[in-house]
Amino acid sequence: MINYIGYLAIIVGAVSLSPQILQMYKTKKVEDINIYFLIIAIISDILYFIYSIYTNDIVFIISIIPPSISHILMTILWFKYTYKNKMIMDISHNNIDQNDILI
């Protein structure tokens, strides 16, 4: 029974960041996401993964994969949209026609 609780935790953990990722993708806005949160989360994921390998606990090993993928994906989106939004702001402040620049 306790293993089922562990696997249920994995499933819930896997979908917990999905709404945030979808919001970032749809709106292409990431200003409210702190990059330091993402960096610390990835470091935590790495340490958690090392610990789970060392203890040889399959539930720990499996459970760290979904949040790690989510944190990495959020970080990629953060960099992508931060750069893109900065370019758009620079263009609008310099009165450059957006059609002249490929983004």
C-alpha positions in Angstrom: 0.0 0.0 0.0 2.8 2.4 0.9 4.3 2.0 -2.6 1.0 3.1 -4.2 1.2 6.3 -2.2 4.7 6.8 -3.5 3.6 6.3 -7.1 0.6 8.5 -6.6 3.0 11.2 -5.3 5.0 10.8 -8.5 2.0 11.3 -10.6 0.8 14.4 -8.7 4.3 15.8 -8.7 4.5 15.3 -12.5 1.4 17.3 -13.2 1.9 20.0 -10.5 4.0 22.3 -12.7 2.0 21.7 -15.8 -0.4 24.6 -15.3 2.6 27.0 -14.9 4.3 25.7 -18.0 1.2 26.0 -20.1 0.6 29.6 -18.8 4.2 30.5 -19.7 3.8 29.0 -23.2 0.4 30.5 -23.9 1.1 34.1 -22.7 4.8 34.1 -23.5 5.2 36.1 -20.3 7.8 35.1 -17.7 8.4 38.3 -15.8 6.8 36.9 -12.6 9.0 33.8 -12.6 12.2 34.3 -10.6 15.2 32.7 -12.4 16.9 32.1 -9.1 13.9 29.9 -8.1 14.5 27.8 -11.2 18.2 27.5 -10.7 17.8 26.5 -7.0 15.1 24.0 -8.0 17.4 22.4 -10.6 20.3 22.2 -8.1 17.9 20.6 -5.7 16.8 18.1 -8.4 20.4 17.2 -9.1 21.1 16.6 -5.4 17.9 14.7 -4.9 18.8 12.5 -7.9 22.3 11.8 -6.5 20.8 10.9 -3.1 18.2 8.6 -4.7 20.9 6.8 -6.8 23.1 6.5 -3.6 20.2 5.0 -1.6 19.1 2.8 -4.6 15.5 3.6 -4.0 13.5 3.2 -7.3 10.6 5.4 -6.1 13.0 8.3 -5.3 14.8 7.8 -8.7 11.5 7.9 -10.6 10.0 10.7 -8.6 12.7 13.2 -9.4 12.5 12.8 -13.2 9.1 14.7 -13.8 9.9 17.8 -11.7 13.4 17.9 -13.2 12.0 17.9 -16.7 9.5 20.6 -15.7 12.1 22.8 -14.1 14.4 22.5 -17.1 11.5 23.2 -19.5 10.5 26.3 -17.4 14.1 27.5 -17.5 14.3 27.2 -21.3 11.0 29.0 -21.7 12.2 31.7 -19.2 15.3 32.4 -21.3 13.5 32.2 -24.6 10.7 34.6 -23.7 12.8 36.9 -21.6 15.1 37.4 -24.6 12.2 37.7 -27.1 10.2 40.2 -24.9 13.4 42.3 -24.4 13.9 42.4 -28.1 10.3 43.5 -28.7 10.6 46.2 -26.0 13.9 47.5 -27.5 12.2 47.6 -30.9 9.2 49.5 -29.6 11.3 52.0 -27.7 13.5 52.7 -30.8 10.5 53.0 -33.1 11.9 50.3 -35.4 9.4 48.5 -37.6 8.9 45.0 -36.2 8.6 43.6 -39.8 12.2 44.6 -40.4 13.5 42.2 -37.7 13.1 38.5 -37.6 12.5 37.1 -34.2 
